[in-house]
Amino acid sequence: MTVLRPRELLLEELRDALVAAGEPRYRAEQLFRWTHQKGATSLAEMTDVGRAARERLAAAVDLTPLQVDLSQTAHDGTTKLRLVTADGRKVESVLIPERDPGRVPLTSREECWQAKPASTHATPDDDKLTLCISSQVGCAIGCKFCATATLGLMRNLTAGEIVDQVYRARAIAGRRISHLVFMGMGEPMHNYDGVLRAIRLLCDDLGLGFSTRRITVSTSGLVPGIERLGREPFQVNLAVSLNATTDEVRTRLMPINKKYPLATLLGAIRAYPLARRRRVTFEYVLLAGVNDTDADARRLVKLLHGIPAKVNLIPWNPHPTLPFARPAREHVLHFQAELKRHGIGAYLRETRGDDIAAACGQLVAQAPPAA
């Protein structure tokens, strides 16, 4: 039998491989469940499989997990994990507990800027735990405001490496992860096959049984990937990193706009087959003096006209190597108010984990500075 890596294989693929090697069909279900539902990292953990069977499989099954190289917890409870692949590559994922709502509506303006004391009473949101996962080692898109872009692209992550981020994070958190967002390192649409295979593995009922309604795939605007995603037999949430309202500014910030300018991108979004009550999320990183004017707000309203959409406003998270600034609090609130006044659902994304460089756009998989 060739070496099998169960984290990479769909159930039917694993079944075919094991049956071809002389194992009973049910062995695949056992191995799949231990790998994906229970996060096993060795055959020895499979207590419902006999010793003889485990010894038979030992030479042919590789359950080596990602190695947790670093786990840092921020003042707000956000935890950043630096994980090492079998070939020594480092990626990061971020666990975000829902201590407070991460998106604050206009009616709670001040709350998004102030840390609130931990509640002494449980709320429905207390159980929400989001994992921001990476799809690549580095990124090739080159967005000028993102620290990950400084790394360039080293390689795609495999589906097994993607799903194992979830399993390692769950083991560290000690509880269920409720939501997954493909917003970590990399452009998910550049690793389309790996990302979609990972989603299928995560949603399998014999695995974690994730609902596609709790999975969000973000893109910088790769139109062919958006179109392909719209043809899938299931629908995850789609988020688009927009960040500008003119082609001149967007091309300056996001070189991908040269190939897929705003008209092309928004045309693909309008053609995207949204399920009932679903909306496309547009991520808009606010950069002081670059894309945060009243004119930008008015143009954004026009660009999104007719699209079932919501806008996440993200005050830029600083990185010492990048030449931008975060807008003043009052300015961000004014920009939000302009969108709301014109009927756009606009939310402020609370900055989480910025004291450990775990916030949006800060992931570079580097060692923390010495104390």
WOFEN-V143077 format. One record per run of one state. SS is the DSSP state (2 for helix, 1 for strand, 0 for the rest). FROM is the first residue (numbers start at 1). TO is the last residue. Records with the same first field share a line. If there is no record, write none. Layout:
# WOFEN-V143077
SS = FROM-TO + FROM-TO
This chain:
# WOFEN-V143077
0 = 1-3 + 5-5 + 9-10 + 21-24 + 38-42 + 46-50 + 59-60 + 62-66 + 74-78 + 85-89 + 98-102 + 105-105 + 114-123 + 128-128 + 133-135 + 139-146 + 152-152 + 157-158 + 174-178 + 183-187 + 204-211 + 220-222 + 231-236 + 242-246 + 254-254 + 259-261 + 272-279 + 287-293 + 304-308 + 316-328 + 342-344 + 350-353 + 357-371
1 = 4-4 + 61-61 + 67-73 + 79-84 + 90-97 + 103-104 + 129-132 + 136-138 + 153-156 + 179-182 + 215-219 + 237-241 + 280-286 + 309-315 + 345-349
2 = 6-8 + 11-20 + 25-37 + 43-45 + 51-58 + 106-113 + 124-127 + 147-151 + 159-173 + 188-203 + 212-214 + 223-230 + 247-253 + 255-258 + 262-271 + 294-303 + 329-341 + 354-356
